[in-house]
Amino acid sequence: MSTTPADVAVATQPKKESTGARLLRIALTERVAALAVLTVILVIVFYLLGNNGNLYAPFDLSYMVSSLQAFVPVALLALAEMFVITSGRSGIDLSVGAMVSLCGLVFGALVQHAGMPVLLAALVAIIVGGLMGLLNGVLVGYFGFPPLIATLATSYAFASIAMVASGQAPISGSKIAATHELTRNLPLFGDVELPIQVLTFLLPAMVISWFMLEHTTWGRSLLAIGTNDTAAAYAGQSVRWTRASAYMASGLLSGVAAVVNVAQFASARPDAGTSGNGMALPAITIAALGGVLISGGLARVSGVMTSALLITWLNAALLISFQGSLGPRTQLLALGLLLICSVLLNSYAARRYGLRA
């Protein structure tokens, strides 16, 4: 049976994508849009539940904006996880919470006991965070430690140092109390007040992170080594230093989160980032949900920020949905399920659509 040119033309035409397949592709590849839709749905559902008296407090605009106080530290740490995960080789930083604790104590001690100006003390605390992150980076990038083991070990070390150095007691006083001005509420309209740290801490960190990742040689190197570090090495990339510097960036952002945390609570607690289940799990979950490929080489700051907002408002909604300790426990269940689902979705999208930065 002969084949005509018309048959060949029909056979070579791409198959028409069904509506379901197109929606699936958009959901998996356009992560920011998908997360934005989910956030809108969440807000509408819980707003209606609150109006109908099904929650223990109204889920209104004032409540949502005030919950952004919790949004800032966890979003900063999600950016920190974004950098280390993007660096590849199963990159992860379990020490971010412990670094928040220790950097917070450094900041609190310099302000309260040494009488150092607040901004200078904040700068020193952030630099200390960068040095702790660099230690992680040297262990992972230069000595080849598995990131899970290296950052778990330093997490124990940093948390122990914080506890011993503080005598297991928080640092507080009038000078630290004055740092609360860094996180005061900015009146918008009516009873709606925006936590100013969204503008003074998170926004600059977000812009700098986006610029470093998308518009610098370092960012391109980070994405390259996360995709294939062997090929990146043959291309002349400094694989060890680039990977180590990703952990240093994580430490710097942890230092910023520590300053925000101390200012918010007007106290430097030695367990600020490690109490309960710590800050690492939410940060990792947010990064993965935001489209950061767990195997490395793919990340978007916009996805991480949208994911952080979704998680923050989900946690806020669950907190007023249940009485007592059931709310926080439900938050942990939701985080665990979201982490599993986001990793599975990211891996599937990478295989199905060949996603790369």
Secondary structure, DSSP 8 states (H G I E B T S, - for coil): ----HHHHHHHHS-----HHHHHHHHHHH-HHHHHHHHHHHHHHHHHHHHHTT-SSS---HHHHHHTHHHHHHHHHHHHHHHHHHHT-SS---TTHHHHHHHHHHHHHHHHHTS---HHHHHHHHHHHHHHHHHHHHIIIIIS---HHHHHHHHHHHHHHHHHHHHTT--B-SHHHHHGGGGG-EEEEETTEEEETHIIIIIHHHHHHHHHHHHSSHHHHHHHHHHHHHHHHHHTT--HHHHHHHHHHHHHHHHHHHHHHHHHHHTSB-TTTTTSTTTTHHHHHHHHHHTT--TTSS---HHHHHHHHHHHHHHHHHHHTTSSTTHHHHHHHHHHHHHHHHHHHHHHHHHHHH----
